[in-house]
Each structure stands twice: as structure tokens, then as C-alpha cells.
Amino acid sequence: MTIFVTVLQVLTGIALILAVLIQSGKNAGLSGSIAGVADTFMAKGKAKSVDAKLARATKWIGAAFVVLTLVLNVL
């Protein structure tokens, strides 16, 4: 049982790392405005929905990671 939960925790940890790395930054800052980053209305809506889904997934994966850590601590 411990090995199974440990494998799940490792997979959840990898998924959490990937979910965080895939997310885009919250703002482009001054460099983004100087470089001439132009977003259309449709691109902004799509990016926000994808970022919102990634943020939600990150929260759920993080919660699963914490629960698995507590389960491993009890075992």
C-alpha cells in the first residue's frame, strides 16, 4: 500500500510541476508592451479560459498532493 501511494504522490508531484510550468505569467510587464505584443479580443478570451483551467487544475493537483502526503505520513 505504501509503495502504491508513494508512486501516486510522485506522479502527482510531476503533474503539479508541469501544471505550474505550463501556465503563462500573469502580466507581460514593460517588456511585453515595448515588444509590441498585440492580442486580439478572441486570443485574450482563449488565453484567460486556458489559464483559468490551468489554475483550477493546479489547485486540485496541489490538494491531492497534500492529501497523499498526509496519507503517507499516517502509513
N, C-alpha and C positions, 0 to 999 in steps of 0.2 A: 504494500500500500504506500509506503514511504517513497519508494522509487517512482511509482506512478505519479504521485503528487509532485515530486521533485521535477520530473520530466515536464509535467503541465506548467509548473512555475517557470522553468527555463523557456519553454515555448511562449508563455505569456510575457515574459521579460523581453524576449526578442521582438514580439509583436508590439509591445509598448515602445521600444526603441524605434522601430520602423514607423509607427504612427506619429511619433514626435518629429522624426526627421523628415517625413513627407510633408508635414504642414508648412505652409508658407509663413513668412514673417507677418506680423500684424501691421507694419507700416513700412513703406519703402524709404522713408526719410528724405533728406535733402538730395541724396544721390539719385533717387528714383525720379524726382521732379526735374533735375538737371539733365538727366539722360534722355528725357523726353518720353517717359513711359505713358502711353496713351491707352486707356481702357475704354472699350465701348460699353454701352449700358448692358448688353447681354453678357459680355465677358465678366463684368463685375458681379452680376447676379449669379452666374455659374460658379465663380470663384468663392463667393460667400457661402453658397449652399454646400459646396465640397468642403470648404474649411469648417463649416458648422458641423458637418457629418464627421469629419476627422476629429474635431474637438470632442464631440459626443463619444466617439469610439475610444478616444484616449482616456476619457473619464471612466468608461466601463472597463476597459482593459486594466487600468490602474487599480480600480476597485477589486477586480478579480485577482490581481497580483497580491494585493494586501490580504485578501481572504485566504489565498493559498499560502502566504507566509504565515498567517496565524494558524492555519491547519497544520502546517509542518512543525510549528513550534509546539503544538499540543501533542503531535505524534512523537 
